[in-house]
Amino acid sequence: MKVALVNPPIIKGAFQHHPYLPIGLTYLAAVLEKSECEFIVIDCAALGIDHKKLKEELTSFQPDVVGITSMTPTAHSALLSAQISKVACPESPVILGGPHAHFMDKEILSEEKAVDFIVRGEGEQTLLELLQCIHSHGDPQKINGVTFRKNGGIMRTPDRPFIEELDDLPFPAYHHFPLKKYRLFGKMIFPIITSRGCPFQCSFCVTSRMFGKKFRSRKPENVAKELEWLINNYGADAVSFYDDTLTLDKNRIIKLFEEIKRRRIDIPWDCQTRVDQVSLEILKGMKEANCQQVLFGVESGSQKILSLMKKGTTVEQNEKAIKLAKEAGLFVAISVIIGYPGETSETLEQTFNFIKKVKPDDVYVCIATPYPGTELRSLIENMGWKISNDWSLYDTVTPVFENPLLPTEEITRIRAKFYDDFYSPSYVITHMFRKNLYSRIMARTAANHFIWRLRSIGMRLT
């Protein structure tokens, strides 16, 4: 059986950014390697392949099945890819997976005839079973975690139980991807996931709704083994832990630090976690194990907004965690969300005053984005606020709903002004000469922003 795995093209006009390795797709490729399938990966986003070229690739390979991944910003491109697939290989079923498809499965199958199956949730085992079912002309109704059409209606089988033993999964098959296209300023930073599931219920996030509330984790020895494998096989320059809350299990993470030091794994890494899940001991342990950057989702400097988001943290905890991380010698990045329902000019000011007070090394200012499946989306819909369904706008930098208390123009203006001030020449100079990898990356990022700003000013004056 021949299978094509597709990372859809970036459509001109959609949000442009440095490409990130689609780690979900790399796991699916690893699973297929262990099966009897012949497969190719068509990484359109990284290679700059448009839909016309995708059609040529599919026509040449003639797969029996086409699998396409879909994040919300690339959902439109994914559906176009499905249509292209039906033109290139009309008899081949098209499978769609990923977060967007997981939550919009019925809508997609109702509106897009080119899609035959949706794989929901964790796709590794579901995809294998579905491919076997298609190959043997079996009944997909017997497979958990799929949505498909049947007898003029849409059939949604029961959710698949979550994978309990994550150590049983193979390491991601990165060699099927154009890794040179993923270098950031010449550095190859590989993603790694050591856990799935989240017990927290933040209203803007879908993790617990897609991967469950139970925290499932890999053993420290297995994680360390993958780190060594990334260095020895791919020459990794750094590693980025994609776990939502890396430090949730304190005993496990301390053992991981010890394993990294015991094996003398000497490459920088970064991670993200919650402010209520760290201590000075943990943060110092990170530093000793070669962590250089920690990201905290502080979300707001207003306790009112934090409560509305159901974040479960306080402004005081945010401030303390940042202070401790700096004391441990880490590069500290934070993310904030602006424009959340209930946000006012006053709460916005509280957030930016908080940033000025704690002085993080980097800040991700995200505009509240009601992704499908979030409580935030349901909230906005129930209030009757105008909301866009142009998924390409769902990039966390573009307002997609109207907040009666705060005009979208003000949100966009305040965000732009913040970065114009934050990425200053002094910021570039400060971080350029630090040994920290992430300081040097941000120095170049800030320099690019400053140059872009000067060019924009020059264009307006001509």
Steps between C-alpha positions, in 0.01 A plus 500: 500500500631844403435798727578871460526711814448868422589812694288749299637803315520846653246708311620844397345759727473262795714553809867459407753378755807283535380141444484266796549128459152341495577260784163325476574409139852382592348253746257372236791451259684303769198277554463440125866400478423208728204394287501340156401826331700674232471871570634845424481827690417811296596789724351783296532764775875455538584447132285784367288256298171650381182310420592468133831335587326284761272370228806407291659319796184301571444420134855366476483287816136388463437413867221268606424734791578866568539623857495876568565683826306812597572771750235771510703765305571245225150348492402667172821383336442149635154486340642630170760224527220247542333629184829481313547143624166397351602645165843333505378161627118487490467150650726565798330578834610823670556501877516826694650527849632756746341734756276687259357184346454348846256771608345580161456144375126508432511846342788402271334179381171685445660773291798337327434188291868454423566390859401140573619442857593708803744355753430648843733531797827308515536364150782248511298183561182630336678571171652151488166332563323723248759424230462128564123540484516686168741244357276207598174680416393463863250690712643828641219501755705246696787747542501739794582865438378548142221703339369416152188499283261209502153458346468869427592601853813552704623223728719586800650194669586509873813687604813287509647444848816705548839337463614419853853380422649787303841330518364240257477759222792507256717810482381750235614419144669832427701364206188521283492878540716776340682587821715772342181701445432498871827660611458820700790741442710200402406294809308174496268502800305175528166467679448227757184398686534315829137506617142532385185612678436796729301517826441874466197654331611834352211631292715594199674162466395164352772273640289336771210468257710326236755304703312455825525637853727219617872580485682217321877509480805324365771365726808721545725228356292485181508879464878515553544225244310709243715802580815296431338365182424853376862603556661189353269453201400854409763727654246688708622844606226538761174342610161654575273312741145533367330377818230737623629470857840330507540525878160365603649179645778633723664163573508407131650828387774490766587148386515627142742775602717238671487275193605786271796578723595133544507445123679834448242620249647841432263696276275792594128452531185695577162415643171645616316449827259661744603755761338290774701192403854624565727567794852634531622140534330399174621807312858456620478134400394610152799730473743229615354264236572754221158667481551853371143626456175452688166631375220580742144552382423789734212607270411827677606754757137533608363257757153563362602373156696205642185393683284537189750281310479236776878501508515404867799724575554845649689810397718451807590145392590632156736758646661254741565233233667751268716629785609146597576405139721806463670415829573153358669664200245410233387700198138573592228527236136560580179491301202726558155500342332833428146575388334221697127554567484736798825672401493879528754775451562482875576126509719536191699769680539267798649233273754728334590658834562148629735431210693820569528405867627142462723571197490163317757423231231440239124539476242334278203737481217287367157627407220290649412242234187282536622177343241230430453283808585771754273625772594849378334433165180378663499808724525740206238313298258497796543877543416551134817690419607514136770241432694416184517151355790587274734247659810650337459797737530278808866578556482667848613832349174588319173584681228261380207609717350834598532599865248777579715617792820530300523587127716263293691799364613590852613144573704486179649845557602429859661170403698659216616787720614259770733316262629824349603605849610158629723400206714810532865548396598460866316164510700382198831607652417352842417156365746485211803448722351250745610136477142377528380355166154648543639845574689493170193379312286776650769760427474409131120489516492845661749636248282374214196664658686829540618493136148415380364790704750746348414382150127540573558855620706573188228365272237718669717809453557441126 
